[in-house]
Amino acid sequence: MKYLNEFCFQVYPYIAVTLLLIGSWARFDKDAYTWRSGSSQLLSNRGMRAGSNLFHVGVLAILAGHFVGLLTPHALYEPFMSAGAKQLLAMLVGGVFGVLCFIGLTILIVRRMANPRIRVTGAARDIVVLWLLWAQLVLGMISIVVSAGHLDGAQMVKLAEWAQHIVTFRWGAAEYIADAHWVYKAHVFLGLTLLLVAPFTRLVHVWSIPVGYLKRPYQVVRRRQASLRYGPGPG
């Protein structure tokens, strides 16, 4: 078990990130046309706006929370906030946006699976990714329940130490997660797996942050005159 733990949480993270970077570069270089989310809105607009908005708002907030929560050294926030208080804040914020994300993703999955036109136009790997994301959200929500059983913040500090050891290329990261609850381990491992498969699915579009839309001019749409729409009048 020790060697399996070291592989999953010391070696596997670097494998996943390496494939994410190299695979994304290769796909953009060789097949840039597929670098998109593959929207199916033209086939059916039902549930698309609500599901997509809820999912993206939720997932962006969750990713930002994970980034700040895991990579902020304990010494930086310790003078202002205890580890237990930080854990409660993470549970509250993660719970709210996790529910939003879960509802949105469930709408998108039902929409894709229940509509024959949408289902046949999607690749099997994209459907698999949707279910992987759904499972990851379920694990994340369960981890909140598990965290409620120990509110001292000690486990959260260990998970943060694991993440900080990984991003700073230090050995011994797996030791911080060795005795963690299986839900945390499964959540981390599945998250790494999503990074690994991202270059080969529609998840690759996360690299394309649409910042250009902030300065893009509005599209001008003019209404056609009644005479042009319905033809010339009598006489």
C-alpha positions in Angstrom: 0.0 0.0 0.0 2.9 2.4 0.7 4.2 2.0 -2.9 0.7 2.4 -4.3 0.2 5.6 -2.2 3.5 7.0 -3.4 2.7 6.3 -7.0 -0.8 7.8 -6.8 0.0 10.9 -4.9 3.7 11.5 -5.6 4.4 10.3 -9.2 0.9 10.3 -10.8 0.4 14.1 -10.4 3.5 14.8 -12.5 2.4 12.2 -15.1 -1.1 13.9 -15.3 0.3 17.4 -15.6 2.9 16.4 -18.2 0.3 14.8 -20.4 -2.0 17.8 -19.9 0.7 20.2 -21.1 2.2 18.1 -23.9 -1.1 16.7 -25.1 -2.7 20.1 -25.2 0.2 21.5 -27.2 0.1 18.6 -29.6 -3.6 18.9 -30.1 -3.5 22.6 -30.8 -0.6 22.1 -33.2 -2.0 19.2 -35.1 -5.8 19.6 -34.8 -6.6 23.1 -33.8 -10.1 22.9 -35.3 -11.2 20.6 -32.6 -10.0 23.0 -29.9 -13.5 23.9 -28.8 -16.3 23.0 -26.4 -18.5 21.5 -29.2 -21.7 23.4 -28.3 -25.0 21.7 -29.2 -27.1 24.7 -28.7 -28.1 24.9 -32.3 -29.6 21.4 -32.1 -31.7 22.2 -29.0 -31.7 25.2 -26.7 -33.8 23.5 -24.0 -31.9 23.5 -20.7 -28.7 24.7 -22.3 -28.6 28.2 -20.8 -29.5 27.2 -17.2 -27.3 24.1 -17.1 -24.3 25.8 -18.7 -24.5 28.9 -16.6 -24.9 27.0 -13.3 -22.2 24.6 -14.2 -19.6 27.2 -15.3 -20.3 29.6 -12.4 -20.0 26.7 -10.0 -16.9 25.1 -11.4 -15.0 28.4 -11.8 -15.7 29.3 -8.1 -14.7 25.8 -7.0 -11.5 25.8 -9.0 -10.6 29.2 -7.6 -11.3 28.0 -4.1 -9.2 24.9 -4.5 -6.3 27.0 -5.9 -6.3 29.5 -3.1 -7.2 27.1 -0.3 -4.6 24.4 -1.2 -1.7 26.6 -2.3 -1.9 29.3 0.3 0.8 28.5 3.0 -0.7 28.1 6.5 1.7 30.7 7.9 0.1 33.4 5.7 -3.4 33.1 7.1 -2.6 31.8 10.6 -2.4 35.3 12.2 -5.9 36.1 10.9 -7.7 32.8 10.7 -7.4 29.4 12.4 -7.2 26.2 10.3 -10.6 25.3 11.7 -12.2 28.5 10.6 -10.6 28.2 7.2 -12.1 24.7 6.9 -15.6 26.0 7.8 -15.3 28.7 5.2 -14.2 26.2 2.6 -17.1 23.9 3.5 -19.6 26.7 3.2 -18.4 28.2 -0.1 -17.6 24.9 -1.6 -21.0 23.6 -0.6 -22.9 26.5 -2.2 -21.1 26.5 -5.4 -20.8 22.7 -5.5 -24.6 22.5 -5.4 -24.9 25.0 -8.2 -22.4 23.1 -10.3 -24.0 19.8 -9.5 -27.4 21.0 -10.6 -26.0 22.6 -13.8 -24.0 19.5 -14.7 -27.0 17.2 -14.1 -29.1 19.3 -16.4 -26.5 19.1 -19.1 -26.1 15.3 -18.7 -29.9 14.7 -18.8 -30.2 17.0 -21.8 -27.4 15.1 -23.7 -28.6 11.6 -22.8 -32.4 12.2 -23.3 -32.2 14.1 -26.6 -31.4 11.7 -29.4 -30.2 14.5 -31.8 -27.7 15.7 -29.2 -26.6 12.2 -28.1 -25.6 11.0 -31.6 -23.6 14.1 -32.3 -21.4 13.8 -29.2 -18.3 11.6 -29.0 -18.3 8.7 -26.5 -15.3 10.2 -24.7 -17.2 13.5 -24.1 -20.1 11.6 -22.4 -17.6 9.7 -20.3 -16.0 13.0 -19.2 -19.4 14.4 -18.2 -19.9 11.4 -15.9 -16.4 11.7 -14.5 -17.1 15.3 -13.7 -20.4 14.3 -12.1 -18.6 11.7 -10.0 -16.0 14.2 -9.0 -18.7 16.6 -7.8 -20.3 13.8 -5.8 -17.0 13.0 -4.1 -16.5 16.7 -3.4 -19.9 17.0 -1.8 -19.3 13.8 0.3 -16.0 15.2 1.4 -17.8 18.1 2.9 -19.9 15.7 5.0 -16.8 13.9 6.1 -15.1 17.1 7.0 -18.0 18.0 9.3 -16.8 15.1 11.5 -13.5 16.8 12.3 -13.6 20.6 12.3 -10.1 21.2 13.7 -8.7 21.8 10.2 -5.8 19.4 10.6 -6.7 17.3 7.6 -7.1 20.3 5.5 -3.7 21.5 6.4 -2.3 18.1 5.4 -4.0 18.3 2.1 -2.6 21.8 1.5 0.9 20.6 2.4 0.5 17.8 -0.1 -0.5 20.2 -2.9 2.3 22.6 -2.0 4.9 19.8 -2.0 3.7 18.8 -5.4 3.9 22.2 -7.0 7.3 22.9 -5.5 8.7 19.5 -6.7 9.4 18.1 -3.2 9.5 14.5 -2.3 7.4 13.3 0.6 4.1 14.7 -0.5 2.4 11.3 -0.4 3.1 11.1 3.3 0.7 13.9 4.0 -2.2 12.1 2.4 -1.4 8.5 3.4 -3.8 8.4 6.3 -6.5 10.6 4.8 -10.1 9.4 4.4 -10.7 7.4 1.2 -13.1 10.1 -0.1 -10.3 12.7 -0.1 -7.9 10.3 -1.9 -10.5 9.4 -4.5 -11.4 13.1 -5.0 -7.7 13.9 -5.5 -7.0 11.0 -7.8 -10.0 11.6 -10.0 -9.1 15.3 -10.3 -5.7 14.3 -11.5 -7.2 11.9 -14.0 -9.4 14.7 -15.4 -6.2 16.7 -16.0 -4.7 13.7 -17.7 -7.6 13.1 -20.1 -8.4 16.8 -20.8 -6.2 17.1 -23.9 -8.2 14.3 -25.6 -11.6 15.6 -24.8 -13.6 18.8 -25.0 -12.2 19.8 -21.6 -9.2 21.1 -23.6 -11.2 24.3 -24.2 -10.5 25.4 -20.6 -7.2 26.9 -21.9 -9.1 29.3 -24.1 -10.2 31.9 -21.6 -12.4 34.4 -23.7 -10.7 37.5 -22.4 -11.1 39.1 -25.9 -14.8 39.4 -25.3 -14.2 42.1 -22.7 -13.0 44.5 -25.3 -14.8 43.2 -28.3 -17.3 45.7 -29.9 -21.0 44.8 -29.7 -22.4 43.1 -32.8 -24.8 45.5 -34.6 -28.1 43.8 -35.6 -30.5 45.9 -37.7 -34.1 45.1 -38.1 -35.3 44.7 -41.7 -38.1 47.2 -42.7 -41.6 45.8 -43.0 -41.5 46.4 -46.8 -38.4 44.3 -47.1 -39.8 41.5 -44.9 -43.2 41.2 -46.4 -42.7 42.6 -49.9 -44.0 45.8 -51.5 -47.3 47.2 -50.4 -50.4 47.4 -52.6 -50.5 49.9 -55.4 
